[in-house]
Amino acid sequence: MQGTRRPDTRGGSPGKGGGTAGRAASTAAEAGTSAHGGGTTDGGGSTAGRAGGTTGEAGSTVAGGSGTRAAAALLLVSLAALAALFAVRRFPVADLLVYRAEGAAVVNGGDLYGFTVTAWDLPATYPPFAALLFVPTVWLSPAVAKAAFVAGNAALAVLLVHLSLRLADGLPGGGGTGLRAGRWSRRAVVLAATAAALWLEPVFQTLVFGQINLLLVCLVLWDLGRPDGARGKGLAVGIATGIKLTPAVFAVHLLLTGRVRAGLTALGGFAGTVAAGALVLPSASWEFFTHRVFETARVGKVWIVDNQSLQGLIARVAHTSEPGVLWLVPAAVVAVAGLVLARRLHVRHGQDAWAVMAAAFTALLVSPISWSHHWVWCVPLLALLAAGRARPGAGHAAAAAVAAVFAARTLWLVPKHGAADLRLEWWLQPFASPYALLTLGLLAAAAVRCYSPSLSGAASGWAVSRSWESTMR
């Protein structure tokens, strides 16, 4: 996956980032069901029943408001802890410094792919269009830019949780159920879930590095969540691809699932970003698309634990810094199988949400490099698992187990100094590659469900809940 090169001193930044979250994008009504009194032949009894119903409504509204306030308080505590950690650890937010340098190269006419910045000599690795978007960071001091990026990413985390819940309601559109149950409204769930999501390792590292992963995932989920046939559907996917190439997998997914207009719109949007970059930065555009895009080594070492792609997994297991055909063949198989699976989930089973996740994880696995912070797709994955209705409680148990994987940070606990990543004992390998192994298992399980006659029916447990009511009890 295309991304800013990771420092060689990979401590994984086991410290945590912070920021200020924006308001939740969801505005669902507060929970509450009217209790209606039993009607008797006595008029007074009927009045008493109506009074009881009014009291029930008021009590439920108060409970819903209380849940939202509690969730908001939890999010504020989470943000305060992150901010305090940021103040103490003074994280360099290194990738943001690369983005500022890219913006400066555009403004000053410098060589976009000829510089390195920070103590780790990080270069620019994104398409020229991304550099155009980074120009505003030049107008801010480094300190202000860092604060703005951290705050913006925290706000995007709120939006990502909202979009993930909408995905769990079932694409396209979603959100119609209001996510109401007991004391918890959708707004309360968004706020509480964001408080926890900020500490998942991929989201957390995005804050620490000042990365743009949350923005890209939000663009894709918002776009794919629109109804098929909506004007301009696919455009945001194309723009995301112009910023960082891997979202192109979703354009392919749209085409394979018969949504040709949306797929072509995505390709057209990407072409527009290429044209914009070529217009402003012609030489840099030629250099990137004819040369730099093929330089995986420029992005970083494929074998370090930071890289959670299939190539990183194979490199560490095979104890080789250049896995070559050992990676290319499995990557090709996973790419084809993953996209075919995503198509089948959409076309044959109507599971649009899981189809999107299959495409996303296929891209993360087959990309030469997928840094741990690229795996912010864990947030919608957790939403889908928690919303599942295969068996009562099973969805919550699965979500808790997967959340533990993405929160445990086991990849930062294995030996990694120097070339230690290449000399790991066999029993350390699962701890070094948790995301790749987990998603390979999930894709395999999805394939079994899709192709097994006894499991591929409508009641097979692939159904994504259209209401979170049952999951909140």
N, C-alpha and C positions, 0 to 999 in steps of 0.2 A: 504494500500500500504506500502510495506516495506520501511523504511527510518529511518534516524537518529532521535532519540527522540527529540521533541521540548522542550525548556526550560519551566519551570513552570511560569516564569515571562514573559508571552506572551504579549508584547506590539505590537507584529507583526512587530517590527522594522519598524514603519512607515517612518523611514528615508530611503534614497535611496542609492543604491550601485553604483560602477563605474568600469571602466576598459578601456582597449584599444582594439578596434575591429581589427580583421584581415581583409584582403581584401575579397571582395565578391567572392563567388565561381562561380558566373555566368559571362559569357563573351559574352553576346549577342551583336550583331552588333548595332551601333548607329542608331537611327531612321532617316528616311529620304526617301522620295519618289521622284523619278525622275519626274520632270514636263517636258513634251515634247511639243514643239511648234507646232502650227497648220501648216500643210504643204500647201503651195499654189503652183500654177503652176509656180510661179516665183522662180528661184533658190535662190535668195536672201532671199525670205520669208522663205524657208526651212532652210536656214542657220540660220536665226534669230530665228526660232523655236528651233533648236538644241541648240543655245546659251542660249535661255531662259530656256531650260531643264537643261543645265549645271549649270546655275545660281541657279535654284531651288534646285538642288542636293547639291550644296555648302552651300546654306542658311540653308537647312534642317540639314546637317551635323553639321554646327556651332550650330544650335539650340539644337541638340542632345547632343553635347559636353557641352553646357552651362547647360543643365538639369543635366547631370552627375556631373558637378562641383558644382552646387547648392546643389545637394543631398549629395555629399561628405562633403561639408561645414556644412550642417545640422547635419550629423552624428558626425562630429568633435565637434560641439557645444554641442550635447547631451552627448558625452563622457566626454567632459571637465566639464560639470555640474555634472555628476556622480562622476568623480574623485575628484572634489572639495567637494562634499557632503561626500565622503568617508574620505577625509582628515579631515573634520570638525567633523564628527560624530564618527570616529574611530570604525567602526563596528568590532566586534570580529571575524567574519567569523568562527563561532563556529563549523560547521560541518566539515570544513577542518581540524580543530584541532583533531577531532575524526578520520578522515582518516589518519592523521600523526601518531596518537597513534596506529592505526591498523597496519600500515606499520612497526612501531617500534616493535610491538609485534611479527611480522613475523621475523624481523631481530634478535631480542634478545631472541626469544623463549619464550615470555611471554604468559599469558592467554588471548587469543583474546577476549573472552566474559566475562572476569572477571574484567575489569577496567572500570572506568568512568573518564571523563575529563571535564574541564571547571567548572565554578561556578554552572552550572546547572546539574552536574553529568550525562553527556551524555555517553551512552554506545555504543559499536559497535552493529549494527543490520543487516549488510549485510552478504551474504554468504562469506566463506573463500576466494574464488577466488578474490573477490573485494579487500581484504586485500593485496593480492599479487601485484595487480596493484598499490596500494598506497605506496609501498616500496620506489619509487623514491622521494616521498615527504619528507622522512626522511633525504635525502642528502641535503636538503635546509633548511635554517633558517626559522623560522615561518614567519618572515616579507617577505622574498623572496617568500616563498610558497604562502602566501596570494596574493601577487601581481601577481604571475604567474596564480593562479586560477581565479582571477578576470579578468585578460587580456584574458586568455583562454576562459572563459565563454562569454566574449564580442565577441570574434572571432566566437565562436560557435553560437551566436545569429545571426550573419551575415549568416552563413551556414544554420541555421534553416530557415531563411526567404527565402533563395534561394531554399531550398528543398520544402518549403511550396508552393512557386510559381510553382515549377515543379509539385507538387501534383495537384495544381489547373489546370494545363494544361491537366491533365488526366493521370492516371497511366496506363501502365508503361511508363517509359522514360520521356515523356513530354519535355517541353522546346523548341520544334521545331518552335514555332511561333515567337520567338525572342522578344516577349512582346514589340512591338514597337507601339508608338502612339504619334503623335505630338512631343513635346519636350522631352518625357520620354523614355529612353531605359530601357531594363530589369535591367542593372547595376544600373541605377539611381533609379529605383523602389526599388531594393534590399537595397541600401544604405539609402534611405529615410524611407522605412518601418522599417529598423533596428533601426534608430534613434528614432522612436516612440515606437517600440516593447520593447526597453530596459526599458521603464517606465511602461509597463504593470505589475501589481502586481506579478504574478507568475515568470516572467523573472527577475524582479527586486529583489525579495526575493531570487532567486537562486544565484544572485550575492552577496547579503548581507550575506547569510549563507555559501557561498562557496560550493554549492551543485553540483551534477553531472546530474541533470535532462536534461539539454540541450544536453549533450553528448549522453544520452540514446535515446532521441527522434530523434536526427540526425542519430544514428545508424539504428534505425527502419525505418525511412522515406527513407534513402538511400537504404536500403535493399529492402523494398517493392516497391520502385520506379524502380527497375531493371526489365527487361522483364521476364515474366514467362518462365522458361526453361533455364535462364541464369545460368552458372556454379556457384555453391556455393550459390545460392539465398536461404536465410533463415539462413545462418551462422551468420550474424551480429545480427539477432534477437536472436539466441541462445546465443551468447556472451553477449548481453544486459541482457538477462534473468539470466545468471550466475553472473552478477554484482548486479542486483536488480530484484527480482523474477517476478514482475508484467508484464514485456514484454512477458511472456509466453502466454498471451492472443492472441498474434499475431501468435504464432505457431499453436494454436487451430484454429484461423481464417483461416490460410492457409490450414489446413487439412479439415475444414468444407466446404471450397470453391473449393475443388477438386485439389488443388495444393499440392498433396501428397509428391512429391519429396522435394519441398521447406519446407514443414512442417516437414518432417522427418529430413531434414538437420538442421533445427532450433533445434529440439529435440536432434540431435546428437551434435550440437555445445554446447548446454547446458550441456549435459552429459560430454563433454570434459572439460568444466570448473569445473564441480564437481570432475572429476578425477584429474585435476591439483591441486585443493584445497586439495583433500584427500591425494595426494602424498606428498605435502609439509607440510600440517597441518592435519594429520589424526585425532587426538583427537578433534580438533576444528570443523572439518567437521562432525564428528559423533554427537557432541554436538549440532551443528546448526540444522542439518536436522532431528534429533530425538527429539529435545527439544526446542531450542531457536526460531525456526521458528513459533511456535505456541503461543509464548508469546506476544500478542498484547500490553499488559500493559507495557511491556519493552520498546516499541517504544514510548509510550506517552499516555496521557489521551484522550480517544476517544471523549469526549464531549466538548472539548475546541474549540473555533471558528477557530483555526488553521486547524482543521480537516474538510475538505469540502466534505468528502465522505457521502454516504447515511446513514451510521451508525452515523456519527457526527450530521447530520441533525435530525435524529429520536431521538437521545439522548437529544438534546436540546429542541425539540418540546415536548417530553414526560417528560422532567425534570427528567431524570434518568441517572446515570453514567454508568449503565450496561443495555443497551436496550435488550439484549438477543434475545428471539424469536421475539420481536417487530422489530428487524433488520434482523434476519436470513431469515425469510420468504420473506419479500420484496426484500432482496438482491438476494435470489435464483431466484425469478421471474424476476428481472431486468437482472441478468446474462444470463438466458436462452433467454429471449426476446431480449436482446441486441445482442447476438451472432447470433440468428436466423435472426434478422433484418439486421445485417452486411452481412450475407450470401445472403439474398434475394437481397440486394442492388447490390452485386457483380454478382450473378448468373443470376438473372431475369432482372435486369435493367442496368447492365454494368457500374454501378456507383462505380468504384473501390475506388476513392478518398473518397467518403462519407462512403463507407464500412469501410475503415481504421479508419475514425473518429468515427464511431459507435462503433467499437471494442475498441478504445482507451478510449472513455468516459464510456463505460460499465465497463472497468477495473477500472477506477478512482472511479466510483460510488460504486462498490461492494467491493472494498478493505476495510478492516477494518479501515485503516487510509490513507487518501490522504491529506497530508499537502497542504496548498495553493500553495506552490512553485512547487508541482507536476503538476499543471495545465498549464504547458508551452505548452500543446497541443492547447491552445487558439490561438497560432500563425498560425498554418495551418488552424484552423477553420476560422479565419478571412480572410485568403487568399481564401478559398473556397467560403465564403459568398460574398466577393467582386467580385469574378469572375462569380457569377451566372448571368444567362440571363433570368430569369423568366419574369421580367418586367424591362424596362429601369429605372435605378436608384434604383430599389428595393434592389439589391445586396449591393450597397454602403450604403443605409440606414440601412440594417440589420447589415452590418459589423460595422458601426458606433455605433449602439445600443449595440452590443455585446462587442465592444472595450470599451465602457463606463463602462460596468459591470466589466470588468477585470482591468480597470484602477482606478475605484472609491475607492477601498479599504474600502468598507462599513463594512466588517467584523471586521476591526480594530477600528471602531467608536462605536460599541456597548459595554455595560459594560462587562468586562471580568476579573476583578481582583478577586482572590480567586475562588469561585465557582459561580460567577455571571453569567457565561455562562449557567448554569442550571436553572437560575431564570428569564430568559428573558421574557418580555411581548410578547403576540402574534404578535403585530405589528412590533416588532423588528426581528422576525424570518427570514423574507426574507433578511434583511440586514446582518444577521449572517451567512446565508448559500447561498450566491448568485450563486456560481459555481454549486453546486448540483442541485438547483432549475432550473437554466438555462439549464443544460444539460439534465435533465429529460424532460423539455419542448421540447428541440430539438429532442430527441429520439422519443418522442410521435408524434411530427409533422412529422418526417421521416416515422414512422409507418403508419400514416394516408395516406401519399402520396403513400407509397408502396402498401398498401392494398385496397385503394379506387379505384374502376374501372375507375372513371372519372378523376383521377389524376395520375394513375400509368403508363400512356403512355410515349412515348419518349419526348413529348412536355410538360411534367408536371412541369417543373421548377426545377427538380432535376438535369438537365443537368449541368455539370461543364464546364465552358468555356474553350475551347482550345486556346483561344486568348484573351489577356487582352486589346486588342485595343479598344474594345467598352467600357470598364470600365474606361478608362483614359480620355474619352472625357468630 
